[in-house]
Amino acid sequence: MTTRSQARGRTPAIVEAAVGADDVPAAVRALSTLPDIDYVDLFTLATGAEATPEQWARAMFGDVPSTGERLIWRGALGLRLSRGRSPDTVAGWRIDGRGENWVRLQAASWFLNCNLVVQADGGRVSLATFVYYDRGLGRLVWPRLSAVHRRLAPGLLRESEAKIRALAAGS
């Protein structure tokens, strides 16, 4: 699946999407720490903007969650997020792993556990979302929210690219 965005005076940025364990590459799935994967998706944007995976993650989500993110992550999903800014968190999600070209964020609630993995390498940036249902409620809540998530993720990648480019231009 690919999605396009019409930007004023620009060629549309194409975001490639894969949803489901059969469509997300095994190398990406291997970056999750969840005991099992009930949901996975991967969104990828080709870009000339360069930044570390953590810089991309902070461009996507910020240092602290926005009001909308708090509403979804804490309110609807019950995720336990850290408060305040920290070098060990991105938007309240704990950084629980990193490699040369990836960073993994982790958060959990009483009914599900999540990883977000941001990869940046070879002129591409990707966001993978992994969800494991600890309890049956996760199976009821996440599928409804995942439709919204899949609609928002391409724009999130494009907006983060604009932020990375603006930071590079300002330095």
ZINOR-V22274 format. One record per backbone hydrogen bond with DSSP energy under -0.5 kcal/mol. NH is the residue of the N-H (numbers start at 1). CO is the residue of the C=O. If there is no record, write none. Layout:
nh/co
NH/CO
NH/CO
This chain:
nh/co
3/15
5/13
7/5
10/7
13/5
15/3
16/14
16/44
17/1
18/42
20/40
23/20
24/20
28/25
29/25
30/26
31/28
32/29
38/36
38/131
39/131
41/129
42/18
43/127
44/16
45/125
46/14
47/123
56/52
57/53
58/54
59/55
60/56
61/57
62/58
70/66
71/67
72/68
73/69
74/70
75/70
76/71
77/72
78/74
79/73
80/108
81/79
82/92
89/86
90/93
91/62
92/63
93/90
94/106
95/88
96/94
96/104
97/104
99/102
102/99
103/118
104/97
105/116
106/94
107/114
109/112
113/132
114/107
115/130
116/105
117/128
118/103
118/116
119/117
119/126
120/101
121/124
124/121
125/45
126/119
127/43
128/117
129/41
130/115
131/39
132/113
134/111
134/132
135/111
138/135
139/135
139/136
140/136
140/137
141/137
142/138
144/140
144/141
145/141
146/142
147/143
148/144
149/145
150/146
151/147
152/148
153/149
154/150
156/152
157/153
158/154
159/155
160/156
161/157
162/158
163/159
164/160
165/161
166/162
167/163
168/164
169/165
170/166
171/167
171/168
